[in-house]
Amino acid sequence: MPHPSRFTDPNGASADHAARRDTPIAAYERGQWRAVDDALAVERALEIHVAGAAPLITMRTPGHDRALAAGLLHSEGVIQRAEDIVYLEHSPGEADVIRMMLKPEARARLDRIERSTVATSACGVCGKPSFSPPRPQDAHPAADMTGLSPDVLLGLPDTLRAEQGVFASTGGIHAAGLFDHDGRLVDLAEDVGRHNALDKLVGRALLDHRLPLSDHILLLSGRASYELLQKSVMAGLAVVCAISAPSSYAVALAREFDVTLVGFLRGHRFNVYSGGARISGAS
């Protein structure tokens, strides 16, 4: 698989370059003012046009837009495999428009989405009049990954941070990292939206025919919310780690679907909220 930073946007620029922009600011430090350039994480609207349906609009960081569209519709249960997609490309000359055509069975499942025409990059369920937890028949079964070393888990945050090119320059972006059993980084996605980062990660796996991700570990750069656990369950992930806290709904969902959920993974400590049998020494 290519190194994550080698993926490119439709115009040929690196994804990291498309995701940030310099702006002049006034910086104050220790009694002194300086005029400097500051790097910002880019946030722009992406229109996802599915043939025969109203457009979906989501705020995101440009880059990996095809994966984002595929991952978003996968997490909603619309796209189950790459073969459900007939066409998925940027609209010619429109960097912020994706056009998609689905096979009839997937197109029929699109009616399940109850979403307003605008979603924010901050919330995966904002704008929905209602939402439903993933159903067992929609979700991939979690793998029997056992014998995970606590030391492997403790090393994941440093590995993720070292590969976060956009975060290093902006400090204002989320990441989702995919690791193997031994803690080696397999893939990484960054975005101003926590949910978008995971959708990009899952979308790439879907388009590369690598789902389910049942033999991988997911690391989230922030907290573990219900929406992120839902997307993880749909992707078949058995182990989900977060640098920050999980929500109560996320813990309940992890326990329902037998997902190992680790929170506050930072420094020399972490908490196990579900599925401790997969981690050596945890009860």
PyRosetta script that sets phi, psi and omega in degrees:
from pyrosetta import init, pose_from_sequence

init()
pose = pose_from_sequence("MPHPSRFTDPNGASADHAARRDTPIAAYERGQWRAVDDALAVERALEIHVAGAAPLITMRTPGHDRALAAGLLHSEGVIQRAEDIVYLEHSPGEADVIRMMLKPEARARLDRIERSTVATSACGVCGKPSFSPPRPQDAHPAADMTGLSPDVLLGLPDTLRAEQGVFASTGGIHAAGLFDHDGRLVDLAEDVGRHNALDKLVGRALLDHRLPLSDHILLLSGRASYELLQKSVMAGLAVVCAISAPSSYAVALAREFDVTLVGFLRGHRFNVYSGGARISGAS")
pose.set_psi(1, 141.4)
pose.set_omega(1, 178.1)
pose.set_phi(2, -63.9)
pose.set_psi(2, 150.1)
pose.set_omega(2, 173.0)
pose.set_phi(3, -60.5)
pose.set_psi(3, 140.3)
pose.set_omega(3, -175.4)
pose.set_phi(4, -50.4)
pose.set_psi(4, -37.1)
pose.set_omega(4, -175.0)
pose.set_phi(5, -72.2)
pose.set_psi(5, -8.4)
pose.set_omega(5, -177.3)
pose.set_phi(6, -88.6)
pose.set_psi(6, -6.9)
pose.set_omega(6, 175.5)
pose.set_phi(7, -67.2)
pose.set_psi(7, 145.8)
pose.set_omega(7, -176.9)
pose.set_phi(8, -122.9)
pose.set_psi(8, 160.0)
pose.set_omega(8, 176.0)
pose.set_phi(9, -87.8)
pose.set_psi(9, 173.7)
pose.set_omega(9, -174.1)
pose.set_phi(10, -60.0)
pose.set_psi(10, -24.5)
pose.set_omega(10, -177.9)
pose.set_phi(11, -90.4)
pose.set_psi(11, 3.3)
pose.set_omega(11, 176.4)
pose.set_phi(12, 91.2)
pose.set_psi(12, -8.7)
pose.set_omega(12, 177.6)
pose.set_phi(13, -76.3)
pose.set_psi(13, 155.3)
pose.set_omega(13, 178.8)
pose.set_phi(14, -65.3)
pose.set_psi(14, 151.2)
pose.set_omega(14, 180.0)
pose.set_phi(15, -61.6)
pose.set_psi(15, -38.0)
pose.set_omega(15, 178.6)
pose.set_phi(16, -61.5)
pose.set_psi(16, -41.6)
pose.set_omega(16, -179.2)
pose.set_phi(17, -65.0)
pose.set_psi(17, -41.0)
pose.set_omega(17, -179.3)
pose.set_phi(18, -69.1)
pose.set_psi(18, -20.7)
pose.set_omega(18, -173.6)
pose.set_phi(19, -89.6)
pose.set_psi(19, -4.2)
pose.set_omega(19, -178.5)
pose.set_phi(20, -138.2)
pose.set_psi(20, 157.8)
pose.set_omega(20, -178.4)
pose.set_phi(21, -148.4)
pose.set_psi(21, 136.9)
pose.set_omega(21, 178.3)
pose.set_phi(22, -85.7)
pose.set_psi(22, 143.9)
pose.set_omega(22, 176.7)
pose.set_phi(23, -142.1)
pose.set_psi(23, 141.4)
pose.set_omega(23, 179.0)
pose.set_phi(24, -73.2)
pose.set_psi(24, 136.2)
pose.set_omega(24, 179.1)
pose.set_phi(25, -139.3)
pose.set_psi(25, 168.9)
pose.set_omega(25, 170.9)
pose.set_phi(26, -106.4)
pose.set_psi(26, 122.6)
pose.set_omega(26, -176.8)
pose.set_phi(27, -111.0)
pose.set_psi(27, 134.2)
pose.set_omega(27, 179.7)
pose.set_phi(28, -113.9)
pose.set_psi(28, 127.9)
pose.set_omega(28, 179.1)
pose.set_phi(29, -153.1)
pose.set_psi(29, 125.6)
pose.set_omega(29, 175.8)
pose.set_phi(30, 52.0)
pose.set_psi(30, 45.5)
pose.set_omega(30, 174.9)
pose.set_phi(31, 81.6)
pose.set_psi(31, 4.3)
pose.set_omega(31, -177.6)
pose.set_phi(32, -123.2)
pose.set_psi(32, 142.4)
pose.set_omega(32, 174.8)
pose.set_phi(33, -101.8)
pose.set_psi(33, 143.1)
pose.set_omega(33, 176.1)
pose.set_phi(34, -136.9)
pose.set_psi(34, 142.2)
pose.set_omega(34, 171.2)
pose.set_phi(35, -92.8)
pose.set_psi(35, 117.2)
pose.set_omega(35, -176.3)
pose.set_phi(36, -137.3)
pose.set_psi(36, 166.9)
pose.set_omega(36, 170.8)
pose.set_phi(37, -97.2)
pose.set_psi(37, 134.0)
pose.set_omega(37, 178.9)
pose.set_phi(38, -116.6)
pose.set_psi(38, 139.7)
pose.set_omega(38, 178.7)
pose.set_phi(39, -87.9)
pose.set_psi(39, 127.8)
pose.set_omega(39, 178.7)
pose.set_phi(40, -111.5)
pose.set_psi(40, 145.7)
pose.set_omega(40, 170.9)
pose.set_phi(41, -75.0)
pose.set_psi(41, 128.0)
pose.set_omega(41, -177.3)
pose.set_phi(42, -76.3)
pose.set_psi(42, 138.5)
pose.set_omega(42, 174.9)
pose.set_phi(43, -131.7)
pose.set_psi(43, 120.4)
pose.set_omega(43, 178.2)
pose.set_phi(44, -140.5)
pose.set_psi(44, 158.7)
pose.set_omega(44, 179.5)
pose.set_phi(45, -78.4)
pose.set_psi(45, 139.4)
pose.set_omega(45, 172.9)
pose.set_phi(46, -116.0)
pose.set_psi(46, 126.4)
pose.set_omega(46, 175.0)
pose.set_phi(47, -95.8)
pose.set_psi(47, 126.0)
pose.set_omega(47, 177.6)
pose.set_phi(48, -109.5)
pose.set_psi(48, 108.3)
pose.set_omega(48, -178.4)
pose.set_phi(49, -100.2)
pose.set_psi(49, 108.5)
pose.set_omega(49, 174.7)
pose.set_phi(50, -97.5)
pose.set_psi(50, 127.6)
pose.set_omega(50, -176.8)
pose.set_phi(51, -53.2)
pose.set_psi(51, 125.7)
pose.set_omega(51, 177.1)
pose.set_phi(52, 86.1)
pose.set_psi(52, 8.3)
pose.set_omega(52, -178.6)
pose.set_phi(53, -135.9)
pose.set_psi(53, 160.6)
pose.set_omega(53, 176.1)
pose.set_phi(54, -67.5)
pose.set_psi(54, 146.4)
pose.set_omega(54, -179.0)
pose.set_phi(55, -63.6)
pose.set_psi(55, 146.5)
pose.set_omega(55, 169.2)
pose.set_phi(56, -100.8)
pose.set_psi(56, 136.2)
pose.set_omega(56, -179.9)
pose.set_phi(57, -124.0)
pose.set_psi(57, 124.6)
pose.set_omega(57, 178.8)
pose.set_phi(58, -132.8)
pose.set_psi(58, 143.1)
pose.set_omega(58, 173.1)
pose.set_phi(59, -79.8)
pose.set_psi(59, 138.7)
pose.set_omega(59, -178.3)
pose.set_phi(60, -158.6)
pose.set_psi(60, 170.8)
pose.set_omega(60, 169.3)
pose.set_phi(61, -88.3)
pose.set_psi(61, 125.5)
pose.set_omega(61, -178.4)
pose.set_phi(62, -56.3)
pose.set_psi(62, 145.6)
pose.set_omega(62, -178.1)
pose.set_phi(63, 120.2)
pose.set_psi(63, 136.6)
pose.set_omega(63, 178.5)
pose.set_phi(64, 58.5)
pose.set_psi(64, 38.2)
pose.set_omega(64, -175.9)
pose.set_phi(65, -67.9)
pose.set_psi(65, -34.6)
pose.set_omega(65, 177.7)
pose.set_phi(66, -62.6)
pose.set_psi(66, -44.3)
pose.set_omega(66, 178.4)
pose.set_phi(67, -63.9)
pose.set_psi(67, -40.2)
pose.set_omega(67, 178.9)
pose.set_phi(68, -60.3)
pose.set_psi(68, -46.5)
pose.set_omega(68, -179.8)
pose.set_phi(69, -63.4)
pose.set_psi(69, -44.3)
pose.set_omega(69, -180.0)
pose.set_phi(70, -65.8)
pose.set_psi(70, -43.1)
pose.set_omega(70, -179.4)
pose.set_phi(71, -66.6)
pose.set_psi(71, -38.9)
pose.set_omega(71, 178.3)
pose.set_phi(72, -61.4)
pose.set_psi(72, -46.7)
pose.set_omega(72, -178.8)
pose.set_phi(73, -74.3)
pose.set_psi(73, -24.8)
pose.set_omega(73, 173.6)
pose.set_phi(74, -68.0)
pose.set_psi(74, -43.9)
pose.set_omega(74, -178.7)
pose.set_phi(75, -64.1)
pose.set_psi(75, -23.2)
pose.set_omega(75, 178.2)
pose.set_phi(76, -89.0)
pose.set_psi(76, -0.4)
pose.set_omega(76, 179.1)
pose.set_phi(77, 83.3)
pose.set_psi(77, 8.3)
pose.set_omega(77, -178.7)
pose.set_phi(78, -81.0)
pose.set_psi(78, -52.9)
pose.set_omega(78, 178.2)
pose.set_phi(79, -98.6)
pose.set_psi(79, 122.6)
pose.set_omega(79, -179.4)
pose.set_phi(80, -104.6)
pose.set_psi(80, -23.1)
pose.set_omega(80, 179.8)
pose.set_phi(81, -153.8)
pose.set_psi(81, 162.4)
pose.set_omega(81, -177.8)
pose.set_phi(82, -58.7)
pose.set_psi(82, -30.8)
pose.set_omega(82, -178.0)
pose.set_phi(83, -67.8)
pose.set_psi(83, -13.0)
pose.set_omega(83, 175.8)
pose.set_phi(84, -71.1)
pose.set_psi(84, -15.7)
pose.set_omega(84, -175.6)
pose.set_phi(85, -97.7)
pose.set_psi(85, 123.2)
pose.set_omega(85, 176.6)
pose.set_phi(86, -88.6)
pose.set_psi(86, -39.3)
pose.set_omega(86, -176.2)
pose.set_phi(87, -149.6)
pose.set_psi(87, 136.2)
pose.set_omega(87, 179.3)
pose.set_phi(88, -154.4)
pose.set_psi(88, 99.9)
pose.set_omega(88, -177.9)
pose.set_phi(89, -151.6)
pose.set_psi(89, 161.0)
pose.set_omega(89, 169.8)
pose.set_phi(90, -67.1)
pose.set_psi(90, 145.0)
pose.set_omega(90, 174.0)
pose.set_phi(91, -67.2)
pose.set_psi(91, 132.5)
pose.set_omega(91, -177.2)
pose.set_phi(92, -52.0)
pose.set_psi(92, 125.4)
pose.set_omega(92, 177.8)
pose.set_phi(93, 77.2)
pose.set_psi(93, 4.1)
pose.set_omega(93, -179.0)
pose.set_phi(94, -126.1)
pose.set_psi(94, 96.9)
pose.set_omega(94, -175.1)
pose.set_phi(95, -68.4)
pose.set_psi(95, -17.4)
pose.set_omega(95, -177.0)
pose.set_phi(96, -109.2)
pose.set_psi(96, 21.0)
pose.set_omega(96, 179.1)
pose.set_phi(97, -131.1)
pose.set_psi(97, 124.6)
pose.set_omega(97, 174.7)
pose.set_phi(98, -109.7)
pose.set_psi(98, 134.7)
pose.set_omega(98, 175.6)
pose.set_phi(99, -114.5)
pose.set_psi(99, 134.3)
pose.set_omega(99, -174.2)
pose.set_phi(100, -136.2)
pose.set_psi(100, 139.8)
pose.set_omega(100, 172.1)
pose.set_phi(101, -124.1)
pose.set_psi(101, 134.1)
pose.set_omega(101, -176.9)
pose.set_phi(102, -113.2)
pose.set_psi(102, 155.4)
pose.set_omega(102, 172.0)
pose.set_phi(103, -66.7)
pose.set_psi(103, 156.5)
pose.set_omega(103, -173.5)
pose.set_phi(104, -53.3)
pose.set_psi(104, -40.2)
pose.set_omega(104, -177.4)
pose.set_phi(105, -65.0)
pose.set_psi(105, -42.0)
pose.set_omega(105, 178.8)
pose.set_phi(106, -70.1)
pose.set_psi(106, -37.8)
pose.set_omega(106, 178.7)
pose.set_phi(107, -61.3)
pose.set_psi(107, -36.6)
pose.set_omega(107, 177.8)
pose.set_phi(108, -66.6)
pose.set_psi(108, -35.1)
pose.set_omega(108, 179.4)
pose.set_phi(109, -70.6)
pose.set_psi(109, -19.2)
pose.set_omega(109, 180.0)
pose.set_phi(110, -61.2)
pose.set_psi(110, -25.9)
pose.set_omega(110, 179.9)
pose.set_phi(111, -63.7)
pose.set_psi(111, -15.2)
pose.set_omega(111, 179.6)
pose.set_phi(112, -72.5)
pose.set_psi(112, -21.6)
pose.set_omega(112, -177.9)
pose.set_phi(113, -72.5)
pose.set_psi(113, 123.8)
pose.set_omega(113, 174.6)
pose.set_phi(114, -115.5)
pose.set_psi(114, 82.8)
pose.set_omega(114, -174.6)
pose.set_phi(115, -130.4)
pose.set_psi(115, 143.7)
pose.set_omega(115, 172.2)
pose.set_phi(116, -70.2)
pose.set_psi(116, 172.7)
pose.set_omega(116, -176.3)
pose.set_phi(117, -76.5)
pose.set_psi(117, -7.3)
pose.set_omega(117, 178.9)
pose.set_phi(118, -127.8)
pose.set_psi(118, 127.3)
pose.set_omega(118, 172.6)
pose.set_phi(119, -119.4)
pose.set_psi(119, 145.0)
pose.set_omega(119, 179.5)
pose.set_phi(120, -92.7)
pose.set_psi(120, 163.1)
pose.set_omega(120, 177.3)
pose.set_phi(121, -75.5)
pose.set_psi(121, -8.1)
pose.set_omega(121, -174.7)
pose.set_phi(122, -91.8)
pose.set_psi(122, -23.3)
pose.set_omega(122, -170.8)
pose.set_phi(123, -142.4)
pose.set_psi(123, 127.0)
pose.set_omega(123, -177.4)
pose.set_phi(124, -79.0)
pose.set_psi(124, -14.2)
pose.set_omega(124, 178.6)
pose.set_phi(125, -119.9)
pose.set_psi(125, 1.0)
pose.set_omega(125, 177.6)
pose.set_phi(126, -60.9)
pose.set_psi(126, 137.6)
pose.set_omega(126, 178.0)
pose.set_phi(127, 91.2)
pose.set_psi(127, -10.1)
pose.set_omega(127, 178.1)
pose.set_phi(128, -85.5)
pose.set_psi(128, 132.3)
pose.set_omega(128, 176.0)
pose.set_phi(129, -69.6)
pose.set_psi(129, -23.4)
pose.set_omega(129, 177.2)
pose.set_phi(130, -157.4)
pose.set_psi(130, 164.0)
pose.set_omega(130, 175.0)
pose.set_phi(131, -149.8)
pose.set_psi(131, 156.6)
pose.set_omega(131, -178.7)
pose.set_phi(132, -129.0)
pose.set_psi(132, 143.1)
pose.set_omega(132, 175.5)
pose.set_phi(133, -64.5)
pose.set_psi(133, 158.0)
pose.set_omega(133, 177.4)
pose.set_phi(134, -60.7)
pose.set_psi(134, 139.0)
pose.set_omega(134, -179.5)
pose.set_phi(135, -89.6)
pose.set_psi(135, 146.8)
pose.set_omega(135, -178.3)
pose.set_phi(136, -53.3)
pose.set_psi(136, -35.3)
pose.set_omega(136, -178.7)
pose.set_phi(137, -72.8)
pose.set_psi(137, -18.0)
pose.set_omega(137, 177.9)
pose.set_phi(138, -87.4)
pose.set_psi(138, -27.4)
pose.set_omega(138, -170.5)
pose.set_phi(139, -89.6)
pose.set_psi(139, 148.9)
pose.set_omega(139, 172.9)
pose.set_phi(140, -79.4)
pose.set_psi(140, 141.7)
pose.set_omega(140, 178.1)
pose.set_phi(141, -67.3)
pose.set_psi(141, 141.7)
pose.set_omega(141, 178.6)
pose.set_phi(142, -71.4)
pose.set_psi(142, 142.2)
pose.set_omega(142, -178.7)
pose.set_phi(143, -77.4)
pose.set_psi(143, 161.0)
pose.set_omega(143, 178.4)
pose.set_phi(144, -90.2)
pose.set_psi(144, 61.1)
pose.set_omega(144, 177.0)
pose.set_phi(145, -75.8)
pose.set_psi(145, 116.3)
pose.set_omega(145, -178.4)
pose.set_phi(146, -126.8)
pose.set_psi(146, 168.1)
pose.set_omega(146, 175.5)
pose.set_phi(147, 71.8)
pose.set_psi(147, 25.5)
pose.set_omega(147, 177.5)
pose.set_phi(148, -68.7)
pose.set_psi(148, 131.5)
pose.set_omega(148, -179.2)
pose.set_phi(149, -80.6)
pose.set_psi(149, 132.4)
pose.set_omega(149, 174.1)
pose.set_phi(150, -56.0)
pose.set_psi(150, -35.2)
pose.set_omega(150, 179.7)
pose.set_phi(151, -65.3)
pose.set_psi(151, -34.8)
pose.set_omega(151, 176.5)
pose.set_phi(152, -62.8)
pose.set_psi(152, -45.7)
pose.set_omega(152, -179.7)
pose.set_phi(153, -63.6)
pose.set_psi(153, -41.2)
pose.set_omega(153, -178.8)
pose.set_phi(154, -63.4)
pose.set_psi(154, -26.1)
pose.set_omega(154, -179.1)
pose.set_phi(155, -84.1)
pose.set_psi(155, -11.2)
pose.set_omega(155, -175.4)
pose.set_phi(156, -63.7)
pose.set_psi(156, -45.7)
pose.set_omega(156, -177.2)
pose.set_phi(157, -58.9)
pose.set_psi(157, -41.4)
pose.set_omega(157, -180.0)
pose.set_phi(158, -66.0)
pose.set_psi(158, -38.6)
pose.set_omega(158, 178.3)
pose.set_phi(159, -64.2)
pose.set_psi(159, -43.6)
pose.set_omega(159, 179.7)
pose.set_phi(160, -63.2)
pose.set_psi(160, -48.2)
pose.set_omega(160, -177.2)
pose.set_phi(161, -61.6)
pose.set_psi(161, -38.2)
pose.set_omega(161, -178.6)
pose.set_phi(162, -64.3)
pose.set_psi(162, -24.7)
pose.set_omega(162, -177.9)
pose.set_phi(163, -100.5)
pose.set_psi(163, -1.1)
pose.set_omega(163, -178.2)
pose.set_phi(164, -83.0)
pose.set_psi(164, 86.3)
pose.set_omega(164, -178.1)
pose.set_phi(165, -63.7)
pose.set_psi(165, -42.6)
pose.set_omega(165, -177.8)
pose.set_phi(166, -72.6)
pose.set_psi(166, -38.7)
pose.set_omega(166, 179.4)
pose.set_phi(167, -63.7)
pose.set_psi(167, -39.1)
pose.set_omega(167, -177.6)
pose.set_phi(168, -59.6)
pose.set_psi(168, -32.4)
pose.set_omega(168, -176.7)
pose.set_phi(169, -96.9)
pose.set_psi(169, -20.2)
pose.set_omega(169, -175.7)
pose.set_phi(170, -116.2)
pose.set_psi(170, -33.4)
pose.set_omega(170, -176.9)
pose.set_phi(171, 69.4)
pose.set_psi(171, 7.0)
pose.set_omega(171, -174.6)
pose.set_phi(172, -128.7)
pose.set_psi(172, 48.8)
pose.set_omega(172, -175.4)
pose.set_phi(173, -149.3)
pose.set_psi(173, 149.9)
pose.set_omega(173, 179.8)
pose.set_phi(174, -97.7)
pose.set_psi(174, 161.9)
pose.set_omega(174, 179.3)
pose.set_phi(175, -140.1)
pose.set_psi(175, 151.8)
pose.set_omega(175, 170.0)
pose.set_phi(176, -128.9)
pose.set_psi(176, 125.2)
pose.set_omega(176, -177.7)
pose.set_phi(177, -118.2)
pose.set_psi(177, 141.2)
pose.set_omega(177, -179.9)
pose.set_phi(178, -111.3)
pose.set_psi(178, 126.7)
pose.set_omega(178, -175.8)
pose.set_phi(179, -125.5)
pose.set_psi(179, 156.2)
pose.set_omega(179, 173.8)
pose.set_phi(180, -89.6)
pose.set_psi(180, -177.5)
pose.set_omega(180, -174.7)
pose.set_phi(181, -59.2)
pose.set_psi(181, -28.4)
pose.set_omega(181, -177.2)
pose.set_phi(182, -96.3)
pose.set_psi(182, 9.2)
pose.set_omega(182, 176.0)
pose.set_phi(183, 84.9)
pose.set_psi(183, 14.3)
pose.set_omega(183, 176.7)
pose.set_phi(184, -84.2)
pose.set_psi(184, 134.2)
pose.set_omega(184, -179.2)
pose.set_phi(185, -70.9)
pose.set_psi(185, 125.4)
pose.set_omega(185, -179.6)
pose.set_phi(186, -99.0)
pose.set_psi(186, -41.7)
pose.set_omega(186, -179.5)
pose.set_phi(187, -159.0)
pose.set_psi(187, 159.0)
pose.set_omega(187, -176.7)
pose.set_phi(188, -147.6)
pose.set_psi(188, 138.6)
pose.set_omega(188, 174.8)
pose.set_phi(189, -133.8)
pose.set_psi(189, 140.8)
pose.set_omega(189, 178.7)
pose.set_phi(190, -123.5)
pose.set_psi(190, 148.5)
pose.set_omega(190, 177.8)
pose.set_phi(191, -168.1)
pose.set_psi(191, 155.5)
pose.set_omega(191, 174.3)
pose.set_phi(192, -65.2)
pose.set_psi(192, -22.2)
pose.set_omega(192, 177.4)
pose.set_phi(193, -101.2)
pose.set_psi(193, 127.9)
pose.set_omega(193, 178.9)
pose.set_phi(194, -58.1)
pose.set_psi(194, -41.5)
pose.set_omega(194, -177.1)
pose.set_phi(195, -71.2)
pose.set_psi(195, -36.5)
pose.set_omega(195, 177.9)
pose.set_phi(196, -63.3)
pose.set_psi(196, -40.9)
pose.set_omega(196, -179.9)
pose.set_phi(197, -58.7)
pose.set_psi(197, -44.0)
pose.set_omega(197, 179.2)
pose.set_phi(198, -70.2)
pose.set_psi(198, -38.6)
pose.set_omega(198, 177.0)
pose.set_phi(199, -60.7)
pose.set_psi(199, -40.1)
pose.set_omega(199, 178.5)
pose.set_phi(200, -63.5)
pose.set_psi(200, -42.1)
pose.set_omega(200, -179.5)
pose.set_phi(201, -63.3)
pose.set_psi(201, -48.4)
pose.set_omega(201, -179.3)
pose.set_phi(202, -69.0)
pose.set_psi(202, -38.3)
pose.set_omega(202, 179.8)
pose.set_phi(203, -61.7)
pose.set_psi(203, -40.5)
pose.set_omega(203, 177.3)
pose.set_phi(204, -63.5)
pose.set_psi(204, -41.8)
pose.set_omega(204, 178.8)
pose.set_phi(205, -63.1)
pose.set_psi(205, -39.8)
pose.set_omega(205, 178.4)
pose.set_phi(206, -63.2)
pose.set_psi(206, -48.3)
pose.set_omega(206, -178.2)
pose.set_phi(207, -66.6)
pose.set_psi(207, -25.1)
pose.set_omega(207, 178.1)
pose.set_phi(208, -93.2)
pose.set_psi(208, 8.2)
pose.set_omega(208, 178.4)
pose.set_phi(209, 60.7)
pose.set_psi(209, 41.3)
pose.set_omega(209, -178.8)
pose.set_phi(210, -110.8)
pose.set_psi(210, 7.5)
pose.set_omega(210, 176.1)
pose.set_phi(211, -85.5)
pose.set_psi(211, 148.4)
pose.set_omega(211, -0.6)
pose.set_phi(212, -78.2)
pose.set_psi(212, 160.1)
pose.set_omega(212, -179.4)
pose.set_phi(213, -94.4)
pose.set_psi(213, 40.3)
pose.set_omega(213, -170.1)
pose.set_phi(214, -70.7)
pose.set_psi(214, -15.9)
pose.set_omega(214, 179.1)
pose.set_phi(215, -108.8)
pose.set_psi(215, 30.8)
pose.set_omega(215, 179.9)
pose.set_phi(216, -128.0)
pose.set_psi(216, 162.9)
pose.set_omega(216, 175.0)
pose.set_phi(217, -111.0)
pose.set_psi(217, 133.0)
pose.set_omega(217, 175.8)
pose.set_phi(218, -102.8)
pose.set_psi(218, 133.6)
pose.set_omega(218, 173.1)
pose.set_phi(219, -118.8)
pose.set_psi(219, 126.7)
pose.set_omega(219, 177.5)
pose.set_phi(220, -103.8)
pose.set_psi(220, 135.9)
pose.set_omega(220, -175.4)
pose.set_phi(221, -75.6)
pose.set_psi(221, -11.9)
pose.set_omega(221, -180.0)
pose.set_phi(222, -123.8)
pose.set_psi(222, -134.3)
pose.set_omega(222, -178.8)
pose.set_phi(223, -90.8)
pose.set_psi(223, 165.3)
pose.set_omega(223, 178.0)
pose.set_phi(224, -103.3)
pose.set_psi(224, 103.6)
pose.set_omega(224, -179.4)
pose.set_phi(225, -97.3)
pose.set_psi(225, 171.3)
pose.set_omega(225, 177.2)
pose.set_phi(226, -54.6)
pose.set_psi(226, -46.9)
pose.set_omega(226, -174.6)
pose.set_phi(227, -62.5)
pose.set_psi(227, -39.1)
pose.set_omega(227, -179.8)
pose.set_phi(228, -70.2)
pose.set_psi(228, -35.7)
pose.set_omega(228, 175.4)
pose.set_phi(229, -67.7)
pose.set_psi(229, -37.8)
pose.set_omega(229, 177.7)
pose.set_phi(230, -60.3)
pose.set_psi(230, -46.6)
pose.set_omega(230, 179.7)
pose.set_phi(231, -63.6)
pose.set_psi(231, -37.5)
pose.set_omega(231, 179.7)
pose.set_phi(232, -66.0)
pose.set_psi(232, -42.9)
pose.set_omega(232, 177.9)
pose.set_phi(233, -61.2)
pose.set_psi(233, -43.8)
pose.set_omega(233, -179.7)
pose.set_phi(234, -63.0)
pose.set_psi(234, -30.0)
pose.set_omega(234, 180.0)
pose.set_phi(235, -86.6)
pose.set_psi(235, -3.2)
pose.set_omega(235, 177.4)
pose.set_phi(236, 81.7)
pose.set_psi(236, 15.5)
pose.set_omega(236, -178.7)
pose.set_phi(237, -70.8)
pose.set_psi(237, 132.6)
pose.set_omega(237, -178.7)
pose.set_phi(238, -95.4)
pose.set_psi(238, -22.1)
pose.set_omega(238, -176.6)
pose.set_phi(239, -132.3)
pose.set_psi(239, 120.6)
pose.set_omega(239, 179.6)
pose.set_phi(240, -123.8)
pose.set_psi(240, 123.4)
pose.set_omega(240, 179.5)
pose.set_phi(241, -117.6)
pose.set_psi(241, 145.8)
pose.set_omega(241, 178.7)
pose.set_phi(242, -134.1)
pose.set_psi(242, 141.6)
pose.set_omega(242, 178.5)
pose.set_phi(243, -72.8)
pose.set_psi(243, -25.4)
pose.set_omega(243, -180.0)
pose.set_phi(244, -111.9)
pose.set_psi(244, -157.0)
pose.set_omega(244, -171.2)
pose.set_phi(245, -85.1)
pose.set_psi(245, 153.1)
pose.set_omega(245, 168.5)
pose.set_phi(246, -91.3)
pose.set_psi(246, 157.3)
pose.set_omega(246, 173.4)
pose.set_phi(247, -88.4)
pose.set_psi(247, 164.7)
pose.set_omega(247, -179.9)
pose.set_phi(248, -63.3)
pose.set_psi(248, -37.0)
pose.set_omega(248, 180.0)
pose.set_phi(249, -68.7)
pose.set_psi(249, -36.4)
pose.set_omega(249, 177.7)
pose.set_phi(250, -64.0)
pose.set_psi(250, -41.8)
pose.set_omega(250, 178.7)
pose.set_phi(251, -63.2)
pose.set_psi(251, -44.2)
pose.set_omega(251, 179.3)
pose.set_phi(252, -61.7)
pose.set_psi(252, -41.1)
pose.set_omega(252, -179.5)
pose.set_phi(253, -67.6)
pose.set_psi(253, -40.9)
pose.set_omega(253, 178.4)
pose.set_phi(254, -62.1)
pose.set_psi(254, -41.9)
pose.set_omega(254, 179.3)
pose.set_phi(255, -68.1)
pose.set_psi(255, -37.0)
pose.set_omega(255, 179.5)
pose.set_phi(256, -63.7)
pose.set_psi(256, -39.2)
pose.set_omega(256, -175.7)
pose.set_phi(257, -105.3)
pose.set_psi(257, 16.5)
pose.set_omega(257, 175.0)
pose.set_phi(258, 55.4)
pose.set_psi(258, 49.0)
pose.set_omega(258, 175.4)
pose.set_phi(259, -102.0)
pose.set_psi(259, 132.9)
pose.set_omega(259, 173.6)
pose.set_phi(260, -74.5)
pose.set_psi(260, 118.2)
pose.set_omega(260, -177.0)
pose.set_phi(261, -116.3)
pose.set_psi(261, 120.2)
pose.set_omega(261, -179.6)
pose.set_phi(262, -116.1)
pose.set_psi(262, 132.0)
pose.set_omega(262, 178.7)
pose.set_phi(263, -124.8)
pose.set_psi(263, 166.1)
pose.set_omega(263, -179.6)
pose.set_phi(264, 52.5)
pose.set_psi(264, 42.1)
pose.set_omega(264, 179.1)
pose.set_phi(265, -81.4)
pose.set_psi(265, 94.2)
pose.set_omega(265, -176.4)
pose.set_phi(266, -158.5)
pose.set_psi(266, 147.7)
pose.set_omega(266, 179.9)
pose.set_phi(267, 61.9)
pose.set_psi(267, -119.3)
pose.set_omega(267, -177.3)
pose.set_phi(268, -117.0)
pose.set_psi(268, 24.6)
pose.set_omega(268, -174.9)
pose.set_phi(269, -144.2)
pose.set_psi(269, 161.4)
pose.set_omega(269, 168.8)
pose.set_phi(270, -163.1)
pose.set_psi(270, 160.9)
pose.set_omega(270, 176.0)
pose.set_phi(271, -112.9)
pose.set_psi(271, 141.5)
pose.set_omega(271, 176.8)
pose.set_phi(272, -108.4)
pose.set_psi(272, 120.6)
pose.set_omega(272, -175.6)
pose.set_phi(273, -103.2)
pose.set_psi(273, -17.8)
pose.set_omega(273, -177.3)
pose.set_phi(274, -162.2)
pose.set_psi(274, 149.1)
pose.set_omega(274, 172.7)
pose.set_phi(275, 64.4)
pose.set_psi(275, 38.6)
pose.set_omega(275, -178.3)
pose.set_phi(276, -65.0)
pose.set_psi(276, -17.8)
pose.set_omega(276, -178.0)
pose.set_phi(277, -62.8)
pose.set_psi(277, -20.1)
pose.set_omega(277, -179.6)
pose.set_phi(278, -80.7)
pose.set_psi(278, -11.5)
pose.set_omega(278, -175.8)
pose.set_phi(279, -109.9)
pose.set_psi(279, 127.0)
pose.set_omega(279, -177.7)
pose.set_phi(280, -57.9)
pose.set_psi(280, 126.3)
pose.set_omega(280, 176.1)
pose.set_phi(281, 91.1)
pose.set_psi(281, -14.6)
pose.set_omega(281, 178.7)
pose.set_phi(282, -87.3)
pose.set_psi(282, 145.2)
pose.set_omega(282, -179.3)
pose.set_phi(283, -94.8)
pose.dump_pdb("model.pdb")
